[in-house]
Amino acid sequence: MIEVLIDPLNTGTRSPTDLYHIVVKPSGTYVMEKGIRFEPPCGRRALWPADIDVATRIYPDRWTVELRIPLAAFGAVAEHTFWGFNITRYDASRQEFSTWSGACGNAYDPLSLGNLYLP
């Protein structure tokens, strides 16, 4: 599965409550939330009813995902220029986990996100 983590305010808090979270499976099935579900819980979590488009494509040796997320899905915070951003990948068959930002430890900690520049 692929996860996209977005913090449009990029305030560097330690709370996953601030993150917008999208999880996509190869089938194209996806879940969206504001905050992240953990057991035990570590912050608020709510459904994020944004109007996004998700497309996946499966190849013999890989799969890809493409997302379209309108800026309006983030409300007034969309006006910020630098966002916290990360993509994670988990391959259950190989027990591999990787992150775009190179996060060590907790990839869901907003301080471990990379930066996304929106001109």
N, CA and C atoms as a LAMMPS dump frame, in Angstrom:
ITEM: TIMESTEP
0
ITEM: NUMBER OF ATOMS
357
ITEM: BOX BOUNDS ff ff ff
-5.0000000000000000e+02 5.0000000000000000e+02
-5.0000000000000000e+02 5.0000000000000000e+02
-5.0000000000000000e+02 5.0000000000000000e+02
ITEM: ATOMS id mol type element x y z
1 1 1 N 0.828 -1.169 0
2 1 2 C 0 0 0
3 1 3 C 0.878 1.24 0
4 2 1 N 0.289 2.32 -0.44
5 2 2 C 0.959 3.615 -0.482
6 2 3 C 0.198 4.55 0.456
7 3 1 N 0.936 5.336 1.222
8 3 2 C 0.323 6.347 2.079
9 3 3 C 0.874 7.707 1.696
10 4 1 N 0.008 8.699 1.667
11 4 2 C 0.41 10.081 1.43
12 4 3 C 0.067 10.849 2.695
13 5 1 N 1.063 11.553 3.23
14 5 2 C 0.911 12.338 4.452
15 5 3 C 1.158 13.797 4.107
16 6 1 N 0.216 14.664 4.455
17 6 2 C 0.317 16.074 4.089
18 6 3 C 0.04 16.938 5.317
19 7 1 N 0.914 17.909 5.561
20 7 2 C 0.709 18.902 6.608
21 7 3 C 0.805 20.282 5.962
22 8 1 N -0.335 20.846 5.501
23 8 2 C -0.286 22.118 4.779
24 8 3 C 0.225 23.285 5.616
25 9 1 N 0.095 23.208 6.927
26 9 2 C 0.598 24.294 7.775
27 9 3 C 2.096 24.152 8.045
28 10 1 N 2.598 22.912 7.984
29 10 2 C 4.027 22.631 8.191
30 10 3 C 4.543 23.33 9.456
31 11 1 N 3.781 23.204 10.533
32 11 2 C 4.136 23.873 11.774
33 11 3 C 5.107 23.085 12.633
34 12 1 N 5.375 21.856 12.265
35 12 2 C 6.354 21.058 12.994
36 12 3 C 5.888 20.593 14.356
37 13 1 N 4.582 20.394 14.506
38 13 2 C 4.094 19.848 15.767
39 13 3 C 4.441 18.371 15.821
40 14 1 N 4.292 17.762 16.96
41 14 2 C 4.58 16.329 17.093
42 14 3 C 3.312 15.491 17.009
43 15 1 N 2.197 16.08 16.615
44 15 2 C 0.924 15.375 16.647
45 15 3 C 0.477 14.926 15.257
46 16 1 N 0.201 13.625 15.082
47 16 2 C -0.346 13.157 13.804
48 16 3 C -1.763 13.661 13.559
49 17 1 N -2.373 14.319 14.555
50 17 2 C -3.693 14.924 14.387
51 17 3 C -3.67 15.972 13.283
52 18 1 N -2.52 16.62 13.071
53 18 2 C -2.405 17.692 12.091
54 18 3 C -2.272 17.196 10.646
55 19 1 N -2.086 15.905 10.459
56 19 2 C -1.807 15.373 9.126
57 19 3 C -3.068 14.984 8.369
58 20 1 N -3.057 15.261 7.073
59 20 2 C -4.033 14.696 6.149
60 20 3 C -3.408 13.402 5.647
61 21 1 N -4.184 12.326 5.632
62 21 2 C -3.638 10.986 5.398
63 21 3 C -4.488 10.258 4.358
64 22 1 N -3.837 9.773 3.309
65 22 2 C -4.516 8.996 2.269
66 22 3 C -3.785 7.668 2.143
67 23 1 N -4.523 6.576 2.194
68 23 2 C -3.965 5.23 2.03
69 23 3 C -4.569 4.639 0.768
70 24 1 N -3.715 4.147 -0.144
71 24 2 C -4.2 3.584 -1.412
72 24 3 C -3.642 2.17 -1.575
73 25 1 N -4.51 1.243 -1.95
74 25 2 C -4.11 -0.133 -2.26
75 25 3 C -4.007 -0.289 -3.77
76 26 1 N -3.311 -1.313 -4.257
77 26 2 C -3.171 -1.506 -5.71
78 26 3 C -4.509 -1.591 -6.454
79 27 1 N -5.54 -2.053 -5.788
80 27 2 C -6.862 -2.168 -6.424
81 27 3 C -7.493 -0.806 -6.696
82 28 1 N -6.931 0.263 -6.113
83 28 2 C -7.509 1.591 -6.252
84 28 3 C -8.387 1.967 -5.071
85 29 1 N -8.619 1.02 -4.174
86 29 2 C -9.372 1.316 -2.957
87 29 3 C -8.555 2.271 -2.103
88 30 1 N -9.222 3.278 -1.527
89 30 2 C -8.484 4.233 -0.707
90 30 3 C -9.306 4.682 0.494
91 31 1 N -8.601 5.187 1.485
92 31 2 C -9.193 5.738 2.698
93 31 3 C -8.54 7.084 2.933
94 32 1 N -9.351 8.053 3.355
95 32 2 C -8.822 9.389 3.642
96 32 3 C -9.233 9.78 5.052
97 33 1 N -8.319 10.432 5.762
98 33 2 C -8.634 10.886 7.106
99 33 3 C -7.795 12.102 7.467
100 34 1 N -8.268 12.866 8.425
101 34 2 C -7.493 13.967 9.015
102 34 3 C -7.1 13.46 10.385
103 35 1 N -5.803 13.343 10.622
104 35 2 C -5.311 12.6 11.776
105 35 3 C -5.06 11.176 11.322
106 36 1 N -4.452 10.38 12.162
107 36 2 C -4.122 9.009 11.773
108 36 3 C -4.609 8.042 12.846
109 37 1 N -5.234 6.969 12.398
110 37 2 C -5.727 5.949 13.325
111 37 3 C -4.561 5.105 13.819
112 38 1 N -4.381 5.097 15.114
113 38 2 C -3.387 4.256 15.769
114 38 3 C -4.076 3.479 16.879
115 39 1 N -3.512 2.354 17.24
116 39 2 C -3.966 1.605 18.406
117 39 3 C -2.778 1.454 19.338
118 40 1 N -2.802 2.028 20.519
119 40 2 C -3.856 2.862 21.074
120 40 3 C -3.869 4.233 20.401
121 41 1 N -5 4.945 20.463
122 41 2 C -5.105 6.259 19.821
123 41 3 C -4.067 7.251 20.346
124 42 1 N -3.579 8.102 19.47
125 42 2 C -2.623 9.135 19.904
126 42 3 C -3.004 10.477 19.293
127 43 1 N -4.261 10.83 19.396
128 43 2 C -4.728 12.11 18.878
129 43 3 C -6.074 11.967 18.202
130 44 1 N -6.628 13.101 17.854
131 44 2 C -7.929 13.104 17.172
132 44 3 C -7.799 12.584 15.749
133 45 1 N -8.877 12.001 15.278
134 45 2 C -8.948 11.498 13.909
135 45 3 C -10.366 11.69 13.423
136 46 1 N -10.513 12.105 12.169
137 46 2 C -11.84 12.282 11.578
138 46 3 C -11.776 11.939 10.099
139 47 1 N -12.901 11.574 9.536
140 47 2 C -12.954 11.358 8.099
141 47 3 C -12.672 12.685 7.402
142 48 1 N -12.04 12.603 6.254
143 48 2 C -11.719 13.784 5.458
144 48 3 C -12.463 13.641 4.135
145 49 1 N -13.607 14.293 4.003
146 49 2 C -14.46 14.092 2.829
147 49 3 C -14.064 14.953 1.621
148 50 1 N -12.828 14.892 1.218
149 50 2 C -12.36 15.677 0.067
150 50 3 C -12.741 14.969 -1.235
151 51 1 N -12.898 15.755 -2.269
152 51 2 C -13.236 15.227 -3.597
153 51 3 C -11.928 15.007 -4.362
154 52 1 N -11.373 13.804 -4.271
155 52 2 C -10.108 13.502 -4.941
156 52 3 C -10.337 12.462 -6.036
157 53 1 N -9.374 12.368 -6.933
158 53 2 C -9.381 11.32 -7.953
159 53 3 C -8.186 10.415 -7.696
160 54 1 N -8.42 9.115 -7.78
161 54 2 C -7.363 8.124 -7.57
162 54 3 C -7.335 7.193 -8.773
163 55 1 N -6.143 6.979 -9.312
164 55 2 C -5.971 6.028 -10.411
165 55 3 C -4.771 5.14 -10.09
166 56 1 N -4.927 3.846 -10.29
167 56 2 C -3.81 2.915 -10.1
168 56 3 C -3.635 2.087 -11.365
169 57 1 N -2.433 1.592 -11.512
170 57 2 C -2.139 0.713 -12.648
171 57 3 C -1.188 -0.367 -12.161
172 58 1 N -1.518 -1.603 -12.481
173 58 2 C -0.712 -2.739 -12.044
174 58 3 C 0.071 -3.294 -13.22
175 59 1 N 1.377 -3.452 -13.017
176 59 2 C 2.284 -4.049 -13.998
177 59 3 C 2.764 -5.378 -13.428
178 60 1 N 3.434 -6.207 -14.216
179 60 2 C 3.895 -7.492 -13.691
180 60 3 C 4.845 -7.363 -12.492
181 61 1 N 5.659 -6.318 -12.462
182 61 2 C 6.661 -6.203 -11.396
183 61 3 C 6.504 -4.973 -10.506
184 62 1 N 5.409 -4.218 -10.67
185 62 2 C 5.211 -3.01 -9.866
186 62 3 C 3.785 -2.503 -10.061
187 63 1 N 3.442 -1.473 -9.303
188 63 2 C 2.176 -0.785 -9.523
189 63 3 C 2.382 0.695 -9.235
190 64 1 N 1.526 1.506 -9.82
191 64 2 C 1.636 2.95 -9.646
192 64 3 C 0.303 3.505 -9.172
193 65 1 N 0.385 4.66 -8.53
194 65 2 C -0.816 5.374 -8.109
195 65 3 C -0.66 6.833 -8.505
196 66 1 N -1.762 7.419 -8.913
197 66 2 C -1.787 8.833 -9.267
198 66 3 C -2.972 9.451 -8.524
199 67 1 N -2.723 10.602 -7.879
200 67 2 C -3.755 11.292 -7.116
201 67 3 C -3.964 12.701 -7.647
202 68 1 N -5.203 13.141 -7.629
203 68 2 C -5.527 14.541 -7.889
204 68 3 C -6.267 15.03 -6.662
205 69 1 N -5.635 15.975 -5.966
206 69 2 C -6.214 16.529 -4.751
207 69 3 C -6.377 18.034 -4.964
208 70 1 N -7.596 18.531 -5.036
209 70 2 C -7.765 19.977 -5.236
210 70 3 C -7.301 20.748 -3.996
211 71 1 N -6.7 21.896 -4.205
212 71 2 C -6.254 22.723 -3.084
213 71 3 C -7.417 23.076 -2.166
214 72 1 N -8.614 23.187 -2.71
215 72 2 C -9.784 23.518 -1.899
216 72 3 C -10.058 22.471 -0.818
217 73 1 N -9.536 21.26 -0.985
218 73 2 C -9.731 20.205 0.008
219 73 3 C -9.082 20.538 1.346
220 74 1 N -8.17 21.517 1.343
221 74 2 C -7.453 21.889 2.561
222 74 3 C -7.961 23.191 3.165
223 75 1 N -8.966 23.805 2.565
224 75 2 C -9.536 25.042 3.085
225 75 3 C -8.549 26.193 3.013
226 76 1 N -8.618 27.077 3.982
227 76 2 C -7.788 28.289 3.99
228 76 3 C -6.305 27.983 4.126
229 77 1 N -5.948 26.837 4.681
230 77 2 C -4.523 26.515 4.864
231 77 3 C -3.819 26.298 3.532
232 78 1 N -4.568 26.148 2.459
233 78 2 C -3.972 25.915 1.142
234 78 3 C -3.144 27.099 0.665
235 79 1 N -3.236 28.228 1.356
236 79 2 C -2.494 29.42 0.944
237 79 3 C -1.025 29.383 1.355
238 80 1 N -0.634 28.445 2.191
239 80 2 C 0.76 28.346 2.62
240 80 3 C 1.629 27.835 1.474
241 81 1 N 2.882 28.258 1.445
242 81 2 C 3.779 27.919 0.348
243 81 3 C 4.55 26.626 0.58
244 82 1 N 5.021 26.38 1.804
245 82 2 C 5.772 25.167 2.109
246 82 3 C 4.907 24.241 2.96
247 83 1 N 4.699 23.054 2.453
248 83 2 C 3.899 22.064 3.164
249 83 3 C 4.811 20.933 3.622
250 84 1 N 4.444 20.307 4.734
251 84 2 C 5.08 19.055 5.121
252 84 3 C 4.474 17.959 4.258
253 85 1 N 5.311 17.025 3.782
254 85 2 C 4.828 16.035 2.82
255 85 3 C 5.664 14.766 2.935
256 86 1 N 5.009 13.644 2.806
257 86 2 C 5.723 12.372 2.762
258 86 3 C 4.873 11.336 2.038
259 87 1 N 5.529 10.39 1.437
260 87 2 C 4.881 9.222 0.841
261 87 3 C 5.563 8.009 1.435
262 88 1 N 4.761 7.05 1.894
263 88 2 C 5.332 5.797 2.384
264 88 3 C 4.849 4.657 1.496
265 89 1 N 5.642 3.603 1.483
266 89 2 C 5.289 2.401 0.705
267 89 3 C 5.522 1.197 1.589
268 90 1 N 4.534 0.322 1.643
269 90 2 C 4.684 -0.923 2.387
270 90 3 C 4.37 -2.081 1.458
271 91 1 N 5.331 -2.971 1.288
272 91 2 C 5.166 -4.175 0.484
273 91 3 C 5.11 -5.357 1.451
274 92 1 N 3.894 -5.841 1.732
275 92 2 C 3.708 -6.915 2.713
276 92 3 C 4.4 -8.204 2.3
277 93 1 N 4.409 -8.514 1.01
278 93 2 C 5.004 -9.776 0.561
279 93 3 C 6.513 -9.828 0.809
280 94 1 N 7.161 -8.663 0.779
281 94 2 C 8.611 -8.602 1.014
282 94 3 C 8.96 -8.012 2.374
283 95 1 N 7.94 -7.606 3.115
284 95 2 C 8.137 -6.959 4.416
285 95 3 C 9.058 -5.742 4.292
286 96 1 N 8.794 -4.915 3.262
287 96 2 C 9.588 -3.707 3.01
288 96 3 C 8.754 -2.469 3.299
289 97 1 N 9.369 -1.511 3.983
290 97 2 C 8.743 -0.227 4.26
291 97 3 C 9.737 0.851 3.874
292 98 1 N 9.284 1.833 3.097
293 98 2 C 10.178 2.922 2.719
294 98 3 C 9.395 4.234 2.713
295 99 1 N 10.143 5.344 2.811
296 99 2 C 9.517 6.662 2.818
297 99 3 C 10.236 7.573 1.839
298 100 1 N 9.477 8.485 1.242
299 100 2 C 10.056 9.459 0.325
300 100 3 C 10.976 10.409 1.069
301 101 1 N 10.579 10.817 2.267
302 101 2 C 11.356 11.804 3.022
303 101 3 C 12.595 11.2 3.668
304 102 1 N 12.7 9.864 3.666
305 102 2 C 13.826 9.214 4.331
306 102 3 C 13.687 9.22 5.842
307 103 1 N 12.461 9.35 6.323
308 103 2 C 12.203 9.424 7.762
309 103 3 C 12.77 8.197 8.466
310 104 1 N 13.454 8.433 9.553
311 104 2 C 13.94 7.356 10.407
312 104 3 C 13.018 7.275 11.614
313 105 1 N 12.666 6.091 12.009
314 105 2 C 11.776 5.955 13.155
315 105 3 C 10.332 6.113 12.746
316 106 1 N 9.674 7.138 13.231
317 106 2 C 8.245 7.336 13.038
318 106 3 C 7.968 8.196 11.808
319 107 1 N 7.551 7.59 10.724
320 107 2 C 7.247 8.322 9.484
321 107 3 C 5.986 9.167 9.622
322 108 1 N 5.207 8.945 10.695
323 108 2 C 3.961 9.673 10.909
324 108 3 C 4.131 10.87 11.839
325 109 1 N 5.336 11.121 12.266
326 109 2 C 5.645 12.286 13.084
327 109 3 C 5.782 13.477 12.139
328 110 1 N 4.973 14.533 12.3
329 110 2 C 5.065 15.664 11.375
330 110 3 C 6.47 16.255 11.255
331 111 1 N 7.31 16.092 12.265
332 111 2 C 8.681 16.605 12.179
333 111 3 C 9.546 15.795 11.211
334 112 1 N 9.105 14.594 10.844
335 112 2 C 9.899 13.763 9.937
336 112 3 C 9.498 13.917 8.471
337 113 1 N 8.53 14.799 8.198
338 113 2 C 8.089 15.003 6.822
339 113 3 C 9.133 15.777 6.029
340 114 1 N 9.124 15.591 4.719
341 114 2 C 9.914 16.417 3.828
342 114 3 C 9.148 17.697 3.542
343 115 1 N 9.681 18.537 2.679
344 115 2 C 9.009 19.784 2.321
345 115 3 C 8.522 19.729 0.896
346 116 1 N 7.324 20.219 0.686
347 116 2 C 6.723 20.339 -0.633
348 116 3 C 6.52 21.827 -0.875
349 117 1 N 7.107 22.353 -1.942
350 117 2 C 7.011 23.778 -2.263
351 117 3 C 5.914 23.987 -3.296
352 118 1 N 4.967 24.843 -2.962
353 118 2 C 3.884 25.191 -3.89
354 118 3 C 4.077 26.639 -4.321
355 119 1 N 4.526 26.873 -5.548
356 119 2 C 4.793 28.254 -5.997
357 119 3 C 3.523 29.086 -6.092
